[in-house]
Amino acid sequence: MVSIVAQAYRANAKQCLSWAESASDPENKEAFFALAATWMSAAARIEHAAPGIKATGEPSLRRAAAG
């Protein structure tokens, strides 16, 4: 169950990165990057809270969006 929630949070982060890539306004772009980081952090916290589940290292959100 925990990993399903973490996967959903990571999917939300991925959507935010997509929006950041297509945003033309720099403030919107930064807001979407920040929101993606929040989703990723929440996913990591859930994984760390569950015994026996390891959080995987995530690449930099900016690097992931760039390429």
Buried (B, 14 or more C-beta within 10 A) or exposed (E): EBEEBBEEBBEBBBBBBEBBEEBEEEEEBEBBBEBBBBBBEBBBEBBEEBEEEEBEEBEEBEEBBEE
